[in-house]
Amino acid sequence: ASFEYNFIYDCQILLLGQPALPLLSAQKDINIGAIFSFHKSALLKIQPFTSKPKPTICGSLRGFKYAQTLIFTIEEINNSTQLLPGVSLGYKIYDSCSSISQTVLSGMSLMNGYEETLSDTSCSRPPAVHAIVGESNSSPTMALASVVGPFSLPVISHFATCACLSNRKRFPSFFRTIPSDYYQSRALAQLVKHFGWTWVGTVRSRGDYGNNGIAAFEETAKQEGICIEYSEAILSTDPKEQFLKTLEVIKKGTARVVLAFVAVGDFIPLLNVIAQHNITGIQWVGSESWITYRTFAETKEYSFLSGAVGFAIANAKLVGLREFLVNVHPDQEPKNELLKEFWETVFQCSFRSNRSGGCTGSEKLAELQNEYTDVSELRIVNKVYTAVYAIAHTLHNYKSTETNYVSDFSSQVLEYMRDVRFTVKTGEEIFFDSSGDPAARYDLINWQPADDGSLQFKHVGFYDSSLSSEQCLQVIQEHMIWAGNSRQFPVSVCSESCPPGTRKAVQKGRPVCCYDCILCAEGEINNETDSSDCFPCDLEYWSNDGKDKCVLKVVEFLSYTEIMGRVLCIFSFFGMLLTAIVSFLFYLHKETPIVRANNSELSFLLLFSLSLCFLCSLTFIGRPTEWSCMLRHTAFGITFVLCISCVLGKTIVVLMAFRATLPGSNVMKWFGPLQQRLSVVSLSLIQMIICVLWLTISPPIPYMNLSYYREKIILECNLGSALGFWAVLGYTGLLSILCFILAFLARKLPDNFNEAKFITFSMLIFCAVWITFIPAYISSPGKFTVAVQIFAILASSFGLLFCIFAPKCYIILLKPEKNTKKQMMGKSSSKELETAGMALETEICVENGRKQIEAKSRDFLN
């Protein structure tokens, strides 16, 4: 309903205004319509029917060249025996005057005819043409496609690139031979990304072409990580102040790359302002509308465009076109005012003047070198050529398929055009997708200086949307010239690239392209440039100093090669050496009273267990293995219990000897040498059973501790069963406390017989060490846990060795005169000696009978 209303409204406009007339026409069997812009004018004014149109001459050679190319193509088709044989194509070409309203009037005239007297059937009869080629600009084309679309009349544009025209609901009969700006915008975004320009400014035409083109560019640029610093809109009709304002924005901006998605007419005023202010150093990126516009390249004032880069429609060579163009002459159609106007424009003469400035008709177009005669750049002209061929092939397919066809077959032609596919003489394959768009193929153009000082268009790459995303853009960068005729590659970024080992942190309130480079945290890396994230290393890895690579974590354990391990080894071997020296010394003096006193067997067994204690500390040093983990804890538990059992036996012997107060007491027979040996074995056997259960149920195993330190691995022995470990330690502690209590009770016995005070002091050291060990063991990190355990073993072992055996060694080596029976008994009172003798008589004097208290005491000392 809305389309019908609009059409009726436009018909009413025709009733009020001057109907459009074709500027060039030749009616044949089947006619093709065309609308090009030959002139520029303001909005059409409503004039009475009697008045004649008076167009404003602008000298647009481009539109006239398009029209002649259409005529050239139609004549080529008419001369072909392969395409539409027996059918002649005609044409009706109208002038849009770069006006939307005039384009609509021209389109309606092509549908209804252009009689000055309109009837009731003027808007309902079959169209005068079966397809329309045009218009060049997007906005007029949108209006044209909206008007003729409801009547299924195909419209094929050669230069309207707005992506909005791909909307099939709004423009059901629209096709084009030039790619949509959607593809060009994506190609431009990929080009900018390819060169690493993440910070750009944009200038656009304030119209459908510029607005839709920049919108598509910004959408793709956002996906590619490109930021837009500013976006300015201009129109050719804007006052100069608007262009000066745009210039100030460009000057103040930090972006060194500016994308100009503008029509030629809109760009000229801005270029003039830039030339006046001598603004240089900007890398221009152009859209296809102006990137191959030769007038710009030949204008020396626009030399600041040197180095400009952009996509242009692929060039082509049309054989015979130039000959056709230069053969145009007003005498061919004497009544055609357009041909005369064209002649006057290119030769700067007038047919109305008989003076020296008058046109004679003998001028030669072949001698001119201008936009019209130049056939080196036929990018858009070729699209007019392929548009006519698309219509011809569609008509050919229709006539070949339909045996009975009517005069009004436009709607049927539309269906055939959707499926048309052919190859033109240039080798290009033409077809339309579901939106009426062709495949997007562009040449990458770079403006480079020529020898004569002008600029030339250098082909430096291409873009083909039919290829994969990795191959669609190809650039020959080494052949390019940049802004200011420089070989130095321009850089346009808001922030410098973040090197590997850092991440991007967006600056508050600024676009994502403006960021600070933050060093990756410990344990995280980034091996890419301009990455927004750092990535954590695996558990067994850690970041290197540059934070760009994960390396294996340092595995930490107490080794023999480090200073701490060496020092502990030295102390361990020193303790073993001292123990061996003491054992050797005792063996040499085994018959002396000081050695034989208080059971020499337990003394030698105690020295042997101390050697094992010093030796077991070595199992805690080195890389933990399955066997070393089981050995270190069980050896520690068993050797220390053996050691404490010996000390406990010696303490009980002293207590029994000096607590048996009655002469006839036989207490000692219950704790003689045999019982002492059995007590040591029994107490040690209990610890062995605990260790066996521990190793059977849940033994210690090597374990990589990844949680204590983030930057290194602690290789340690997992206890397996914590209960087993604390049971072993607890049992050892229980025997130590018991030994300490008994030694404390015996501390006041006679000096020469009394080892209890030394045992008390040694047990005090032992208990203090291991009580301190518990919190230190729990809180020490990594290898220091093992070092604390070794220190506790060595400290308690040295404590026992020095406290129990140092006094005896002192007497043996330095005070040998005291190592006699007399000296050993010298300080004891007769009553104490009698008591001690009575306590020992049952053990050592049964066979010899009772002797006197003094003799018993001497036997005890022996």
C-alpha positions in Angstrom: 0.0 0.0 0.0 2.8 2.4 0.8 4.6 1.7 -2.5 1.3 2.3 -4.4 0.7 5.6 -2.5 4.3 6.8 -3.2 3.9 6.0 -6.9 0.6 7.8 -7.2 2.2 10.8 -5.4 5.1 10.8 -7.9 2.6 10.7 -10.7 0.9 13.7 -9.2 4.3 15.4 -9.2 4.5 14.8 -12.9 1.2 16.4 -13.4 2.5 19.5 -11.6 6.0 19.6 -13.1 7.8 19.3 -16.4 8.1 15.7 -17.5 11.6 14.4 -17.9 12.9 13.9 -21.5 15.6 11.5 -22.7 18.8 13.2 -23.7 19.9 10.3 -25.8 17.6 7.6 -27.3 17.3 5.0 -30.0 14.2 2.9 -29.9 14.4 -0.7 -31.1 12.8 -4.1 -30.5 13.6 -4.1 -26.8 14.7 -0.9 -25.0 17.0 -0.4 -22.0 16.7 2.7 -19.9 19.6 4.5 -18.3 20.0 7.4 -15.9 23.3 9.2 -15.5 24.3 12.5 -14.1 25.2 14.9 -16.9 24.6 18.1 -15.1 24.4 19.5 -11.6 21.3 21.5 -10.5 19.5 22.5 -7.4 16.2 21.0 -6.5 13.8 21.0 -9.5 11.4 23.9 -9.5 7.8 23.4 -10.5 7.3 25.0 -13.9 4.3 25.2 -16.2 4.2 22.6 -19.0 4.9 25.3 -21.7 8.3 26.1 -20.3 11.3 24.2 -21.5 13.9 22.6 -19.1 17.1 24.7 -18.8 19.8 22.5 -17.2 22.8 24.0 -15.5 25.9 23.0 -17.3 28.6 21.5 -15.1 30.8 19.9 -17.7 30.5 16.4 -16.3 32.4 14.2 -18.7 32.1 11.2 -16.5 28.3 10.9 -17.0 28.7 11.4 -20.8 31.3 8.7 -20.9 29.0 6.3 -19.1 26.3 7.0 -21.6 28.6 6.5 -24.6 29.8 3.3 -23.1 26.2 2.0 -22.8 25.6 2.9 -26.4 28.9 1.2 -27.4 27.9 -2.0 -25.5 24.4 -2.1 -27.1 25.9 -1.7 -30.6 28.4 -4.5 -29.8 25.5 -6.8 -28.7 23.4 -5.9 -31.7 26.3 -6.8 -33.9 26.7 -10.2 -32.2 25.2 -13.3 -33.7 25.5 -15.3 -30.4 23.6 -13.0 -28.1 19.9 -12.1 -28.8 20.0 -13.1 -32.5 17.3 -11.4 -34.5 16.6 -8.8 -31.7 17.8 -5.3 -31.6 18.3 -3.4 -28.4 17.5 0.3 -28.1 18.1 2.7 -25.3 16.7 5.8 -23.6 19.2 7.8 -21.5 18.0 10.4 -19.0 19.8 13.0 -16.9 19.5 12.8 -13.1 21.3 16.2 -12.6 22.7 14.7 -9.4 19.3 15.1 -7.9 17.1 12.6 -6.2 13.9 14.2 -7.4 15.1 14.3 -11.0 16.2 10.7 -10.8 12.7 9.7 -9.6 11.1 11.8 -12.4 13.4 10.1 -15.0 12.6 6.7 -13.6 8.9 7.3 -13.8 9.3 8.6 -17.4 11.1 5.3 -18.3 8.1 3.4 -16.9 5.3 5.5 -18.3 6.6 7.4 -21.3 7.1 11.1 -21.5 4.1 12.5 -23.3 3.1 16.0 -22.2 -0.5 14.9 -22.0 -1.1 12.3 -19.4 -4.1 10.0 -19.3 -5.7 7.8 -16.6 -3.7 4.9 -17.9 -0.3 6.6 -17.8 0.6 5.0 -14.5 -0.7 1.5 -15.3 0.5 0.6 -18.8 3.6 -1.6 -19.5 6.9 0.1 -18.9 8.6 1.8 -21.9 11.9 -0.1 -21.0 12.5 -3.6 -19.5 15.5 -2.6 -17.3 17.2 0.5 -16.1 20.9 1.1 -15.7 21.8 3.6 -13.1 22.1 5.7 -11.1 25.7 6.5 -10.2 25.2 7.7 -6.6 23.6 5.7 -3.8 20.9 8.1 -2.5 19.3 8.7 -6.0 19.6 5.0 -6.7 17.7 4.2 -3.5 14.9 6.5 -4.5 14.8 5.0 -8.0 14.8 1.4 -6.7 12.0 2.3 -4.2 9.8 3.7 -7.0 10.2 1.0 -9.6 10.6 -1.9 -7.3 6.9 -2.6 -6.8 6.5 -2.9 -10.6 9.3 -5.6 -10.8 11.3 -3.5 -13.2 15.0 -4.4 -12.8 17.4 -1.7 -11.8 21.1 -2.3 -12.3 23.5 0.2 -10.9 27.1 0.5 -12.0 28.3 2.7 -9.2 25.8 2.7 -6.3 27.7 0.9 -3.5 25.7 1.6 -0.4 25.3 -1.6 1.6 21.7 -0.6 2.4 20.7 -1.4 -1.2 21.3 -5.1 -0.5 18.1 -5.2 1.5 15.8 -7.3 -0.6 12.7 -6.3 1.3 13.1 -2.7 0.5 14.6 -3.1 -3.0 13.3 -6.3 -4.5 14.3 -5.5 -8.1 17.7 -3.9 -7.5 21.0 -5.4 -8.8 24.5 -4.0 -9.3 27.7 -4.8 -11.0 29.8 -3.0 -8.5 30.4 -4.6 -5.0 28.6 -3.4 -2.0 30.3 -1.0 0.4 29.9 -3.7 3.0 32.7 -5.6 1.4 34.7 -2.5 0.7 34.3 -1.4 4.4 35.5 -4.8 5.6 38.4 -4.8 3.1 39.4 -1.3 4.3 39.3 -2.5 8.0 41.4 -5.5 7.1 43.8 -3.3 5.2 44.2 -0.9 8.2 44.7 -3.9 10.5 47.2 -5.4 8.1 49.4 -2.3 8.4 49.0 -2.2 12.2 47.1 1.2 12.2 44.9 0.8 15.3 44.3 4.6 15.8 42.6 6.3 12.8 40.3 9.2 12.1 37.5 9.1 9.5 35.9 11.6 7.2 32.6 10.7 5.5 30.0 12.1 3.1 26.9 13.1 5.0 24.7 10.8 3.0 23.8 7.2 2.5 27.1 6.4 0.8 29.3 7.8 3.6 27.1 7.0 6.6 26.5 3.4 5.7 30.1 2.9 4.5 31.6 4.2 7.7 29.1 2.3 9.9 30.2 -0.9 8.2 33.8 0.0 8.6 33.4 0.8 12.3 31.6 -2.4 12.9 34.5 -4.4 11.3 37.1 -2.2 12.9 35.8 -2.9 16.3 36.1 -6.6 15.7 39.7 -6.1 14.4 40.7 -4.0 17.4 40.9 -0.7 15.6 39.8 2.5 17.3 38.3 5.6 15.7 39.6 8.8 17.2 37.1 11.0 15.4 34.5 10.8 12.7 33.7 13.9 10.7 30.8 14.3 8.2 30.9 16.7 5.3 28.8 17.7 2.3 29.6 19.7 -0.7 26.9 22.3 0.1 28.3 22.9 3.7 29.7 26.4 4.4 33.4 26.9 4.5 33.4 27.1 8.3 32.3 23.5 8.5 35.3 22.4 6.4 37.6 24.5 8.6 36.2 22.8 11.6 36.9 19.4 10.1 40.4 20.6 9.3 41.0 21.6 13.0 39.8 18.2 14.2 42.3 16.5 11.8 45.1 18.8 12.9 44.5 18.3 16.6 44.0 14.6 16.3 46.9 12.2 17.2 45.9 9.7 14.5 48.3 9.9 11.5 45.9 7.8 9.3 42.7 9.3 8.0 40.1 7.2 6.1 38.1 9.3 3.7 34.9 7.6 2.8 33.6 10.4 0.7 32.1 11.1 -2.7 34.3 13.1 -5.1 32.0 16.2 -5.0 32.0 16.3 -1.2 35.8 15.8 -1.0 36.9 18.7 -3.3 36.0 21.5 -0.8 37.9 19.8 2.0 40.9 19.2 -0.2 41.0 22.9 -1.1 41.0 23.9 2.5 43.7 21.4 3.3 45.8 22.7 0.4 45.4 26.3 1.6 46.7 25.4 5.1 49.5 23.2 3.8 48.7 20.2 6.0 51.0 17.3 5.3 52.2 14.1 6.9 48.8 12.4 6.9 48.4 9.0 5.5 45.2 9.0 3.5 43.1 5.8 3.0 40.5 6.3 0.3 37.3 4.6 -0.7 36.7 3.5 -4.3 34.8 6.7 -5.2 37.9 8.9 -5.4 41.0 6.6 -5.1 41.2 6.4 -8.9 39.9 9.9 -9.7 42.5 11.2 -12.1 41.6 14.8 -11.7 42.8 14.7 -8.1 46.0 13.0 -9.1 46.8 15.5 -11.8 46.1 18.5 -9.6 49.5 19.6 -8.1 47.8 21.4 -5.2 46.7 18.0 -4.0 50.2 16.6 -3.9 49.7 15.9 -0.2 47.6 12.9 -1.3 50.8 11.2 -2.4 51.1 7.8 -0.7 47.3 7.5 -0.5 46.1 3.9 -0.5 42.7 2.4 -1.1 40.6 -0.1 -2.9 39.4 0.4 -6.4 37.2 -1.6 -8.7 39.3 -4.0 -10.8 40.5 -2.3 -14.0 39.6 -3.7 -17.4 40.5 -3.1 -21.1 37.5 -2.7 -23.5 38.7 -3.3 -27.1 37.3 -0.7 -29.5 35.9 1.7 -26.8 38.4 4.5 -27.4 37.7 4.5 -31.1 34.0 4.7 -30.4 34.4 7.5 -27.9 36.5 9.8 -30.1 34.2 9.3 -33.1 31.3 11.0 -31.3 30.4 14.2 -33.2 27.5 16.7 -33.1 26.9 16.1 -36.8 25.7 12.6 -36.0 22.6 14.0 -34.4 22.3 17.7 -35.4 19.2 18.2 -33.2 20.8 16.7 -30.1 21.6 19.6 -27.8 23.6 17.3 -25.4 26.2 16.5 -28.1 26.6 20.2 -28.8 27.0 20.9 -25.2 29.5 18.2 -24.8 31.5 19.5 -27.7 31.5 23.0 -26.4 32.6 21.8 -23.0 35.6 19.7 -24.1 36.8 22.3 -26.7 35.9 25.4 -24.8 34.1 26.9 -27.8 30.5 27.8 -28.7 28.4 27.0 -31.8 26.5 30.2 -31.2 29.5 32.4 -31.8 31.1 33.1 -35.2 34.2 34.7 -33.7 37.6 33.0 -33.0 36.1 31.2 -30.0 33.4 29.5 -32.0 33.1 25.8 -32.7 33.8 24.7 -36.3 33.1 21.0 -35.9 36.5 20.2 -37.3 38.0 19.7 -33.8 39.4 16.2 -33.2 38.5 14.4 -30.0 41.4 11.9 -30.7 43.8 14.8 -30.1 42.5 15.5 -26.6 43.8 13.8 -23.4 41.2 14.2 -20.7 38.9 12.1 -18.6 36.6 11.3 -21.5 39.3 10.1 -23.9 41.4 8.3 -21.3 40.8 4.5 -21.4 43.6 3.5 -19.0 41.2 3.6 -16.1 38.0 1.9 -17.0 37.1 0.6 -13.6 33.6 2.1 -13.4 33.1 2.3 -17.1 33.5 -1.5 -17.2 30.7 -1.8 -14.7 28.4 0.0 -17.2 29.6 -2.4 -19.8 28.8 -5.5 -17.7 25.5 -4.1 -16.5 24.3 -3.9 -20.2 25.6 -7.4 -20.8 23.8 -8.7 -17.7 20.5 -7.3 -19.1 21.2 -8.8 -22.6 22.1 -12.2 -21.2 19.0 -12.2 -19.0 16.8 -11.3 -22.1 18.6 -14.0 -24.1 17.9 -16.6 -21.5 14.3 -15.6 -21.2 13.7 -15.7 -25.0 15.5 -19.0 -25.2 13.2 -20.5 -22.6 9.9 -18.8 -23.0 8.3 -19.7 -26.4 5.3 -17.5 -25.9 6.0 -14.2 -24.3 4.1 -11.0 -24.0 5.1 -7.4 -24.4 5.0 -6.8 -20.6 7.5 -9.3 -19.5 9.5 -7.2 -17.0 8.5 -9.2 -14.0 9.5 -12.4 -15.7 12.9 -10.8 -16.7 13.4 -10.1 -13.0 13.2 -13.8 -12.2 15.7 -14.7 -14.9 18.1 -12.0 -13.9 18.4 -13.5 -10.4 19.9 -16.6 -11.9 22.0 -15.1 -14.7 25.6 -16.2 -14.9 28.0 -15.4 -17.8 31.6 -14.4 -18.7 32.3 -11.1 -20.5 35.1 -10.6 -23.0 37.4 -9.3 -20.3 37.3 -12.7 -18.7 35.3 -11.7 -15.6 32.5 -14.0 -14.5 29.3 -12.1 -13.7 26.6 -13.4 -11.4 24.4 -12.0 -8.6 23.9 -13.4 -5.1 20.6 -13.5 -3.2 20.9 -9.8 -2.4 21.7 -8.8 -6.0 25.4 -8.2 -5.3 28.3 -9.4 -7.4 31.4 -11.0 -6.0 33.6 -8.4 -4.3 36.9 -8.0 -6.1 39.1 -4.9 -5.6 42.5 -3.7 -6.7 44.7 -2.2 -4.0 45.9 1.2 -5.3 48.8 3.3 -4.1 49.3 6.9 -5.3 53.0 7.3 -6.3 54.7 10.3 -7.9 55.3 10.2 -11.7 58.3 11.8 -13.5 56.2 14.8 -14.5 55.3 15.7 -10.9 51.8 14.3 -11.1 50.6 11.2 -9.3 50.0 7.8 -10.8 48.0 4.9 -9.6 50.2 1.9 -8.7 48.6 -1.5 -8.3 50.1 -3.0 -5.1 47.7 -5.8 -4.2 44.1 -7.0 -4.3 41.1 -8.1 -2.2 38.8 -11.0 -3.2 35.9 -11.8 -0.9 35.5 -15.3 -2.5 38.9 -16.4 -1.1 39.5 -17.5 2.5 40.0 -14.9 5.2 43.7 -15.6 5.2 44.1 -15.2 1.5 41.5 -12.6 0.6 43.9 -9.7 1.1 47.2 -9.6 -0.6 49.6 -6.7 -0.3 53.0 -6.0 -2.0 54.2 -3.7 0.7 57.8 -3.3 -0.6 56.5 -1.5 -3.7 54.5 1.1 -1.7 55.1 4.8 -1.1 53.7 6.4 2.0 52.6 9.9 3.1 54.9 12.6 1.8 56.5 10.4 -0.8 58.3 8.6 2.0 59.5 5.0 2.1 59.2 5.1 5.9 56.2 3.1 7.1 53.8 5.4 9.0 52.7 4.4 12.5 49.3 5.4 13.9 48.6 4.0 17.3 47.2 5.5 20.5 49.7 3.5 22.6 52.8 1.7 21.7 52.7 -2.1 21.4 53.0 -4.1 24.6 55.9 -6.5 24.3 55.8 -10.1 25.4 55.8 -10.4 29.1 53.2 -7.6 29.5 49.5 -7.2 29.1 47.3 -4.3 28.0 45.4 -2.4 30.6 42.9 0.0 29.1 43.2 3.6 30.3 40.1 4.7 32.1 37.7 6.7 30.0 39.6 6.1 26.8 39.1 3.7 23.8 40.4 0.2 24.1 43.4 1.1 21.8 44.7 3.5 24.5 46.3 1.4 27.2 49.2 0.9 29.6 51.5 -2.0 29.5 51.5 -4.0 32.8 54.1 -6.6 33.6 52.6 -10.0 34.0 52.3 -11.3 37.6 54.6 -13.9 39.0 53.7 -17.3 37.6 52.0 -15.9 34.5 53.3 -15.3 31.0 52.4 -13.7 27.7 54.5 -14.6 24.7 52.5 -12.5 22.3 52.6 -8.8 21.4 49.6 -6.6 22.4 47.9 -9.3 24.4 45.2 -8.3 26.8 45.8 -11.2 29.2 48.6 -13.1 30.9 48.2 -16.8 31.2 49.2 -18.9 34.2 51.8 -21.5 33.8 51.1 -25.2 34.6 51.6 -26.3 38.2 55.1 -27.7 37.5 56.2 -24.5 35.7 57.0 -20.9 36.6 57.5 -17.7 34.6 61.0 -16.7 33.7 62.4 -13.2 34.4 61.0 -11.8 31.1 57.5 -13.3 31.8 57.3 -14.6 28.3 58.1 -18.2 28.8 57.2 -20.9 31.3 60.2 -22.8 32.7 60.3 -25.8 35.0 60.1 -24.8 38.6 63.2 -25.1 40.7 62.9 -28.4 42.6 64.1 -27.8 46.2 65.3 -30.3 48.6 68.2 -30.5 51.1 71.1 -31.7 48.9 74.6 -32.6 49.7 75.9 -30.0 47.3 74.5 -26.9 49.1 76.2 -25.3 52.1 73.5 -26.3 54.6 73.7 -29.9 53.6 77.4 -29.9 53.7 77.5 -28.4 57.2 75.0 -30.9 58.5 77.0 -33.8 56.9 80.2 -32.5 58.5 78.5 -32.4 62.0 77.0 -35.9 61.4 80.4 -37.3 60.5 82.1 -35.5 63.3 79.5 -37.0 65.7 80.2 -40.5 64.4 84.0 -39.8 64.7 83.7 -38.7 68.3 81.5 -41.7 69.1 84.1 -44.0 67.5 86.9 -42.3 69.5 85.0 -42.7 72.7 84.2 -46.3 71.9 87.9 -47.0 71.2 89.0 -45.2 74.3 86.5 -47.2 76.4 87.7 -50.4 74.8 91.3 -49.6 75.7 90.3 -49.0 79.3 87.6 -51.5 79.6 89.2 -53.0 82.8 89.4 -49.7 84.6 86.9 -48.8 87.3 85.4 -45.9 85.5 84.5 -48.0 82.5 83.3 -51.1 84.4 81.1 -49.0 86.7 77.4 -49.1 86.0 77.4 -51.9 83.4 79.9 -51.5 80.7 77.7 -53.5 78.3 75.1 -50.7 78.3 77.8 -48.1 77.8 79.1 -49.8 74.6 75.5 -50.4 73.4 74.7 -46.8 74.0 77.8 -45.7 72.0 76.7 -48.0 69.2 73.2 -46.5 69.1 74.6 -43.0 69.1 76.6 -43.9 66.1 73.4 -45.0 64.4 71.7 -41.8 65.4 74.5 -39.7 63.8 74.4 -42.0 60.7 70.6 -41.9 60.3 70.7 -38.1 60.0 72.4 -38.6 56.6 69.3 -40.3 55.2 67.4 -37.0 55.5 69.9 -35.3 53.1 69.6 -35.8 49.3 66.7 -36.2 46.8 63.8 -38.0 48.5 63.1 -41.5 47.0 60.7 -44.1 48.0 63.3 -46.1 49.9 65.0 -43.1 51.6 61.6 -41.8 52.8 60.8 -45.1 54.5 64.3 -45.5 55.9 64.8 -42.0 57.3 61.8 -42.0 59.6 62.0 -45.6 60.7 65.7 -45.5 61.3 65.4 -42.4 63.3 62.6 -43.8 65.5 64.3 -47.2 66.1 67.9 -45.9 66.8 66.7 -43.2 69.2 64.5 -45.7 71.1 67.6 -48.0 71.3 69.6 -45.1 72.6 67.0 -44.0 75.2 66.5 -47.6 76.2 70.2 -47.9 77.1 70.2 -44.7 79.0 67.0 -45.8 80.8 68.7 -49.1 81.7 71.7 -47.3 83.2 69.4 -45.1 85.2 67.5 -48.0 86.6 70.8 -49.8 87.6 71.9 -46.7 89.6 68.5 -46.4 91.2 68.3 -50.1 92.1 71.9 -50.1 93.5 71.5 -47.2 95.8 67.8 -47.7 96.8 68.3 -51.2 98.2 68.9 -50.1 101.8 68.7 -53.6 103.5 71.7 -55.8 103.5 69.6 -58.9 102.7 67.6 -57.3 100.0 67.6 -59.2 96.7 66.2 -56.4 94.5 69.2 -56.5 92.1 68.5 -60.1 91.2 65.3 -58.8 89.4 67.4 -56.3 87.4 70.6 -58.0 86.7 72.6 -58.0 83.4 70.1 -60.3 81.7 67.1 -58.2 82.7 68.9 -55.1 81.5 69.5 -56.6 78.1 65.9 -57.8 77.9 64.6 -54.4 78.8 66.5 -52.7 76.0 65.4 -55.3 73.5 61.7 -55.1 74.6 61.6 -51.4 74.5 63.2 -51.3 71.1 60.9 -54.1 69.8 57.8 -52.0 70.6 59.2 -49.2 68.4 59.9 -51.7 65.6 56.3 -52.9 65.7 55.0 -49.4 65.4 57.3 -48.7 62.4 56.3 -52.0 60.7 52.6 -51.1 61.1 53.3 -47.6 59.8 55.2 -48.9 56.7 52.5 -51.5 56.1 49.4 -49.4 56.3 50.6 -46.0 54.9 54.3 -45.6 54.4 56.1 -42.3 53.7 56.5 -41.5 50.0 58.2 -38.8 47.9 55.8 -35.9 47.4 56.1 -32.7 45.3 54.7 -29.9 47.4 53.3 -27.3 45.0 51.3 -25.3 47.5 53.8 -23.9 49.9 55.8 -21.9 47.3 54.3 -20.7 44.0 57.7 -20.3 42.3 59.3 -23.6 43.3 58.5 -27.2 44.1 59.4 -28.6 47.5 60.4 -32.2 47.1 59.8 -33.8 50.4 58.7 -37.0 52.1 55.0 -37.2 52.7 54.4 -38.9 56.0 51.8 -41.1 54.6 50.2 -41.7 58.0 50.6 -38.8 60.3 49.4 -41.0 63.1 52.4 -43.4 62.5 54.9 -40.5 62.6 53.5 -39.0 65.8 53.3 -42.5 67.4 57.0 -43.0 66.7 57.9 -39.6 68.0 55.5 -39.9 70.9 56.9 -43.3 72.0 60.4 -41.9 71.9 59.3 -38.9 73.9 57.6 -41.1 76.5 60.7 -43.1 77.1 62.8 -39.8 77.3 60.4 -38.3 79.9 60.5 -41.6 81.9 64.3 -41.7 81.8 64.4 -38.0 82.9 62.2 -38.6 85.9 64.2 -41.6 87.1 67.5 -39.8 86.6 66.1 -36.8 88.5 65.2 -39.1 91.5 68.7 -40.6 91.5 70.6 -37.3 91.2 71.7 -37.1 95.0 73.2 -40.5 95.2 77.0 -40.7 96.1 79.1 -38.8 93.6 81.6 -41.5 92.7 79.0 -44.0 91.8 76.5 -41.6 90.5 75.9 -41.2 86.7 72.3 -40.0 87.4 73.1 -36.3 87.4 74.7 -36.5 84.0 71.9 -38.6 82.6 69.4 -36.0 84.1 71.2 -33.2 82.3 71.4 -35.2 79.0 67.7 -36.0 79.2 66.9 -32.4 79.9 68.8 -31.4 76.8 67.1 -34.2 74.8 63.6 -33.3 75.9 64.2 -29.5 75.4 65.4 -30.2 71.8 62.5 -32.3 70.8 59.9 -30.2 72.5 61.3 -27.2 70.6 61.4 -29.3 67.5 57.6 -29.7 67.2 56.7 -26.1 66.5 59.8 -25.5 64.5 59.1 -28.6 62.4 55.6 -27.5 61.7 56.4 -23.9 60.8 59.6 -24.4 58.8 59.2 -24.1 55.0 60.6 -26.5 52.5 64.0 -27.9 53.0 64.3 -26.2 56.3 61.8 -28.7 57.7 64.3 -31.4 57.0 67.1 -29.3 58.3 65.3 -28.8 61.6 64.7 -32.5 62.0 68.4 -33.2 61.3 69.4 -30.5 63.8 67.2 -32.1 66.4 68.8 -35.5 65.8 72.3 -34.1 66.0 71.7 -31.9 69.0 70.1 -34.6 71.1 72.8 -37.1 70.0 75.6 -34.7 70.9 73.9 -33.9 74.2 73.8 -37.6 75.2 77.4 -38.2 74.0 78.9 -35.2 75.8 76.8 -35.3 79.0 77.2 -39.0 79.7 80.7 -39.8 78.3 82.6 -36.5 78.5 83.2 -36.7 82.3 84.5 -40.3 82.0 86.7 -39.5 79.1 88.0 -36.5 81.1 89.1 -38.8 83.9 90.5 -41.4 81.6 92.6 -39.0 79.6 93.4 -36.1 81.9 92.9 -37.5 85.4 94.0 -41.1 85.3 95.0 -41.0 89.0 91.3 -40.8 89.8 90.5 -43.9 87.8 91.2 -46.2 90.8 89.1 -48.1 93.2 90.2 -46.0 96.1 89.3 -42.7 94.3 86.0 -44.1 93.2 85.1 -44.9 96.8 87.0 -42.0 98.5 84.1 -39.7 99.0 81.5 -42.2 100.1 80.6 -42.6 103.8 80.8 -46.0 105.5 77.1 -46.1 105.9 76.4 -45.3 102.2 79.0 -47.9 101.1 77.5 -50.4 103.3 74.1 -49.7 101.9 75.3 -50.0 98.3 77.2 -53.2 99.1 74.2 -54.8 100.7 72.2 -54.0 97.6 74.7 -55.6 95.3 75.7 -58.7 97.2 73.0 -60.9 95.6 74.2 -60.0 92.1 78.0 -60.5 92.3 78.9 -62.3 95.6 76.6 -65.4 95.8 79.4 -67.9 95.1 82.0 -66.4 97.5 79.6 -65.9 100.4 79.1 -62.9 102.4 82.0 -60.6 102.8 82.3 -57.4 104.5 80.6 -54.3 103.2 84.0 -52.8 102.0 84.9 -55.9 100.1 81.5 -56.0 98.4 81.9 -52.4 97.4 85.3 -53.1 95.8 83.7 -56.1 93.9 81.0 -53.7 92.6 83.6 -51.2 91.4 85.3 -54.0 89.6 
